[in-house]
Amino acid sequence: MKNKKKIILIVCLAIIIIAGIIIGFFINRKNRTFVINIRIPAGSEEGIYYLDGGINCYGSTFKLKPDENYPNLQYKLYDAEAFFTTDGMVIGNLEAIEPVEKNGNLIFNVTKKKDYKIGVYASNDTDEDIIIYFTVYNVSMWID
């Protein structure tokens, strides 16, 4: 009788431990939040400056928190597949995905699991490069 209780206790503990491990694998997600920077060269004219790489969205929206030091910048999002020609040149006149502002963040409606390029519409009339920092949520990153 004592051995039966020990066996039942060990089996119950094993089931609880295995269930905990399985739940841990499902909950333990990769980092989906990134602080990104885009460099605006010194003396540059107005234009769109792009991230060296892109993002892939896990959901149908993603959130971007703008750089607080440069609140008036326009952030642009483009479909990465249509972004480059076969020789690596940027295609002109791409249609940007426009964000919706919510609580100081920019929300972009996107297609899930699709690659996008982020750009910042800016200029820099100073003698030093400007680095724009912003945070993106619910994405994975890739580098060109």
MARMIBA-772015 format. One record per residue (C-alpha): residue number from 1; residue in one letter; chain; z, y, x. Coordinates in Angstrom, 3 decimals, always signed. Example, Ala and Ser with C-alpha at 12.3 -4.5 7.8 and 13.67 -1.06 7.14 Angstrom:
2
<r n="1" res="A" chain="A" z="+7.800" y="-4.500" x="+12.300"/>
<r n="2" res="S" chain="A" z="+7.140" y="-1.060" x="+13.670"/>
This chain:
144
<r n="1" res="M" chain="A" z="+0.000" y="+0.000" x="+0.000"/>
<r n="2" res="K" chain="A" z="+0.865" y="+2.428" x="+2.827"/>
<r n="3" res="N" chain="A" z="-2.472" y="+1.739" x="+4.536"/>
<r n="4" res="K" chain="A" z="-4.392" y="+2.448" x="+1.305"/>
<r n="5" res="K" chain="A" z="-2.775" y="+5.887" x="+1.020"/>
<r n="6" res="K" chain="A" z="-3.593" y="+6.672" x="+4.652"/>
<r n="7" res="I" chain="A" z="-7.212" y="+5.590" x="+4.212"/>
<r n="8" res="I" chain="A" z="-7.574" y="+7.651" x="+1.018"/>
<r n="9" res="L" chain="A" z="-6.010" y="+10.667" x="+2.785"/>
<r n="10" res="I" chain="A" z="-8.333" y="+10.310" x="+5.790"/>
<r n="11" res="V" chain="A" z="-11.418" y="+9.946" x="+3.550"/>
<r n="12" res="C" chain="A" z="-10.401" y="+13.025" x="+1.516"/>
<r n="13" res="L" chain="A" z="-9.845" y="+15.076" x="+4.687"/>
<r n="14" res="A" chain="A" z="-13.199" y="+13.927" x="+6.098"/>
<r n="15" res="I" chain="A" z="-14.973" y="+14.959" x="+2.883"/>
<r n="16" res="I" chain="A" z="-13.306" y="+18.391" x="+2.977"/>
<r n="17" res="I" chain="A" z="-14.217" y="+18.901" x="+6.653"/>
<r n="18" res="I" chain="A" z="-17.833" y="+17.816" x="+6.127"/>
<r n="19" res="A" chain="A" z="-18.146" y="+20.054" x="+3.049"/>
<r n="20" res="G" chain="A" z="-16.769" y="+22.972" x="+5.090"/>
<r n="21" res="I" chain="A" z="-19.300" y="+22.389" x="+7.863"/>
<r n="22" res="I" chain="A" z="-22.197" y="+22.207" x="+5.381"/>
<r n="23" res="I" chain="A" z="-21.072" y="+25.410" x="+3.642"/>
<r n="24" res="G" chain="A" z="-20.724" y="+27.082" x="+7.045"/>
<r n="25" res="F" chain="A" z="-24.348" y="+26.290" x="+7.901"/>
<r n="26" res="F" chain="A" z="-25.540" y="+27.877" x="+4.661"/>
<r n="27" res="I" chain="A" z="-23.361" y="+30.973" x="+5.007"/>
<r n="28" res="N" chain="A" z="-23.912" y="+31.610" x="+8.729"/>
<r n="29" res="R" chain="A" z="-27.014" y="+33.813" x="+8.622"/>
<r n="30" res="K" chain="A" z="-28.653" y="+35.509" x="+11.561"/>
<r n="31" res="N" chain="A" z="-28.049" y="+39.201" x="+12.093"/>
<r n="32" res="R" chain="A" z="-30.174" y="+41.048" x="+9.547"/>
<r n="33" res="T" chain="A" z="-29.101" y="+44.582" x="+10.469"/>
<r n="34" res="F" chain="A" z="-30.677" y="+46.401" x="+13.412"/>
<r n="35" res="V" chain="A" z="-30.356" y="+49.844" x="+14.946"/>
<r n="36" res="I" chain="A" z="-33.874" y="+50.854" x="+15.948"/>
<r n="37" res="N" chain="A" z="-35.105" y="+53.745" x="+18.049"/>
<r n="38" res="I" chain="A" z="-38.465" y="+55.448" x="+18.231"/>
<r n="39" res="R" chain="A" z="-39.260" y="+57.836" x="+21.087"/>
<r n="40" res="I" chain="A" z="-41.011" y="+61.119" x="+20.320"/>
<r n="41" res="P" chain="A" z="-42.508" y="+62.299" x="+23.631"/>
<r n="42" res="A" chain="A" z="-41.786" y="+65.800" x="+24.940"/>
<r n="43" res="G" chain="A" z="-44.366" y="+68.367" x="+23.864"/>
<r n="44" res="S" chain="A" z="-45.960" y="+66.087" x="+21.288"/>
<r n="45" res="E" chain="A" z="-47.795" y="+67.396" x="+18.243"/>
<r n="46" res="E" chain="A" z="-47.114" y="+66.418" x="+14.645"/>
<r n="47" res="G" chain="A" z="-48.017" y="+62.821" x="+13.995"/>
<r n="48" res="I" chain="A" z="-46.686" y="+59.385" x="+13.201"/>
<r n="49" res="Y" chain="A" z="-44.843" y="+57.598" x="+16.006"/>
<r n="50" res="Y" chain="A" z="-44.417" y="+53.863" x="+15.574"/>
<r n="51" res="L" chain="A" z="-41.870" y="+51.233" x="+16.457"/>
<r n="52" res="D" chain="A" z="-43.029" y="+48.940" x="+19.291"/>
<r n="53" res="G" chain="A" z="-42.915" y="+45.895" x="+17.072"/>
<r n="54" res="G" chain="A" z="-42.177" y="+45.470" x="+13.441"/>
<r n="55" res="I" chain="A" z="-39.986" y="+43.974" x="+10.799"/>
<r n="56" res="N" chain="A" z="-40.165" y="+41.054" x="+8.417"/>
<r n="57" res="C" chain="A" z="-38.298" y="+41.477" x="+5.149"/>
<r n="58" res="Y" chain="A" z="-36.077" y="+38.778" x="+3.683"/>
<r n="59" res="G" chain="A" z="-36.170" y="+40.192" x="+0.165"/>
<r n="60" res="S" chain="A" z="-38.341" y="+42.314" x="-2.089"/>
<r n="61" res="T" chain="A" z="-36.644" y="+45.502" x="-0.811"/>
<r n="62" res="F" chain="A" z="-35.123" y="+46.660" x="+2.413"/>
<r n="63" res="K" chain="A" z="-32.857" y="+49.578" x="+3.206"/>
<r n="64" res="L" chain="A" z="-33.274" y="+52.113" x="+6.000"/>
<r n="65" res="K" chain="A" z="-30.470" y="+54.500" x="+6.961"/>
<r n="66" res="P" chain="A" z="-32.082" y="+57.607" x="+8.545"/>
<r n="67" res="D" chain="A" z="-30.911" y="+59.282" x="+11.763"/>
<r n="68" res="E" chain="A" z="-28.232" y="+61.808" x="+10.751"/>
<r n="69" res="N" chain="A" z="-29.259" y="+64.131" x="+13.608"/>
<r n="70" res="Y" chain="A" z="-32.784" y="+64.474" x="+12.166"/>
<r n="71" res="P" chain="A" z="-32.353" y="+64.444" x="+8.373"/>
<r n="72" res="N" chain="A" z="-35.776" y="+65.885" x="+7.475"/>
<r n="73" res="L" chain="A" z="-37.947" y="+63.215" x="+9.083"/>
<r n="74" res="Q" chain="A" z="-40.402" y="+61.229" x="+7.004"/>
<r n="75" res="Y" chain="A" z="-40.234" y="+57.472" x="+7.546"/>
<r n="76" res="K" chain="A" z="-43.419" y="+55.491" x="+6.877"/>
<r n="77" res="L" chain="A" z="-43.918" y="+51.775" x="+6.308"/>
<r n="78" res="Y" chain="A" z="-47.262" y="+50.005" x="+6.735"/>
<r n="79" res="D" chain="A" z="-48.546" y="+46.470" x="+6.189"/>
<r n="80" res="A" chain="A" z="-48.705" y="+45.019" x="+9.733"/>
<r n="81" res="E" chain="A" z="-51.648" y="+42.720" x="+8.965"/>
<r n="82" res="A" chain="A" z="-53.887" y="+45.680" x="+8.129"/>
<r n="83" res="F" chain="A" z="-52.469" y="+47.831" x="+10.908"/>
<r n="84" res="F" chain="A" z="-54.490" y="+46.698" x="+13.941"/>
<r n="85" res="T" chain="A" z="-58.124" y="+45.811" x="+14.539"/>
<r n="86" res="T" chain="A" z="-58.988" y="+42.748" x="+16.598"/>
<r n="87" res="D" chain="A" z="-59.164" y="+44.881" x="+19.768"/>
<r n="88" res="G" chain="A" z="-55.665" y="+46.278" x="+19.199"/>
<r n="89" res="M" chain="A" z="-56.696" y="+49.759" x="+18.056"/>
<r n="90" res="V" chain="A" z="-54.785" y="+51.378" x="+15.204"/>
<r n="91" res="I" chain="A" z="-56.774" y="+51.605" x="+11.988"/>
<r n="92" res="G" chain="A" z="-56.796" y="+55.087" x="+10.494"/>
<r n="93" res="N" chain="A" z="-56.006" y="+56.130" x="+6.921"/>
<r n="94" res="L" chain="A" z="-53.629" y="+53.304" x="+6.092"/>
<r n="95" res="E" chain="A" z="-51.740" y="+53.686" x="+2.854"/>
<r n="96" res="A" chain="A" z="-48.006" y="+53.982" x="+3.512"/>
<r n="97" res="I" chain="A" z="-45.349" y="+52.393" x="+1.349"/>
<r n="98" res="E" chain="A" z="-43.242" y="+55.295" x="+0.136"/>
<r n="99" res="P" chain="A" z="-39.458" y="+54.914" x="-0.048"/>
<r n="100" res="V" chain="A" z="-37.052" y="+55.812" x="-2.823"/>
<r n="101" res="E" chain="A" z="-33.943" y="+57.720" x="-1.724"/>
<r n="102" res="K" chain="A" z="-30.627" y="+56.283" x="-2.893"/>
<r n="103" res="N" chain="A" z="-27.178" y="+57.359" x="-1.657"/>
<r n="104" res="G" chain="A" z="-28.600" y="+58.825" x="+1.568"/>
<r n="105" res="N" chain="A" z="-30.620" y="+55.685" x="+2.352"/>
<r n="106" res="L" chain="A" z="-34.301" y="+54.950" x="+1.927"/>
<r n="107" res="I" chain="A" z="-35.214" y="+51.885" x="-0.134"/>
<r n="108" res="F" chain="A" z="-38.675" y="+50.378" x="+0.381"/>
<r n="109" res="N" chain="A" z="-40.196" y="+47.952" x="-2.137"/>
<r n="110" res="V" chain="A" z="-41.955" y="+45.277" x="-0.086"/>
<r n="111" res="T" chain="A" z="-43.395" y="+41.786" x="-0.276"/>
<r n="112" res="K" chain="A" z="-40.881" y="+39.153" x="+0.796"/>
<r n="113" res="K" chain="A" z="-41.512" y="+37.430" x="+4.175"/>
<r n="114" res="K" chain="A" z="-44.306" y="+39.858" x="+5.149"/>
<r n="115" res="D" chain="A" z="-44.609" y="+41.833" x="+8.404"/>
<r n="116" res="Y" chain="A" z="-44.460" y="+45.639" x="+8.395"/>
<r n="117" res="K" chain="A" z="-44.691" y="+48.469" x="+10.919"/>
<r n="118" res="I" chain="A" z="-42.303" y="+51.430" x="+10.735"/>
<r n="119" res="G" chain="A" z="-43.358" y="+54.922" x="+11.731"/>
<r n="120" res="V" chain="A" z="-41.717" y="+58.345" x="+11.814"/>
<r n="121" res="Y" chain="A" z="-43.699" y="+61.491" x="+11.024"/>
<r n="122" res="A" chain="A" z="-42.438" y="+63.988" x="+13.594"/>
<r n="123" res="S" chain="A" z="-43.245" y="+66.461" x="+16.353"/>
<r n="124" res="N" chain="A" z="-41.413" y="+67.504" x="+19.508"/>
<r n="125" res="D" chain="A" z="-41.951" y="+70.986" x="+20.931"/>
<r n="126" res="T" chain="A" z="-39.159" y="+70.607" x="+23.507"/>
<r n="127" res="D" chain="A" z="-39.390" y="+69.678" x="+27.206"/>
<r n="128" res="E" chain="A" z="-37.463" y="+66.433" x="+26.693"/>
<r n="129" res="D" chain="A" z="-38.195" y="+63.259" x="+24.766"/>
<r n="130" res="I" chain="A" z="-36.396" y="+62.862" x="+21.464"/>
<r n="131" res="I" chain="A" z="-35.046" y="+59.459" x="+20.509"/>
<r n="132" res="I" chain="A" z="-34.757" y="+58.824" x="+16.772"/>
<r n="133" res="Y" chain="A" z="-32.159" y="+56.168" x="+15.854"/>
<r n="134" res="F" chain="A" z="-32.075" y="+54.566" x="+12.431"/>
<r n="135" res="T" chain="A" z="-30.666" y="+51.389" x="+10.915"/>
<r n="136" res="V" chain="A" z="-32.565" y="+48.796" x="+8.901"/>
<r n="137" res="Y" chain="A" z="-30.954" y="+46.130" x="+6.724"/>
<r n="138" res="N" chain="A" z="-32.089" y="+42.742" x="+5.417"/>
<r n="139" res="V" chain="A" z="-34.895" y="+42.245" x="+7.961"/>
<r n="140" res="S" chain="A" z="-35.814" y="+40.300" x="+11.057"/>
<r n="141" res="M" chain="A" z="-37.424" y="+42.044" x="+14.040"/>
<r n="142" res="W" chain="A" z="-40.426" y="+41.266" x="+16.239"/>
<r n="143" res="I" chain="A" z="-41.601" y="+43.099" x="+19.345"/>
<r n="144" res="D" chain="A" z="-45.240" y="+43.763" x="+20.327"/>
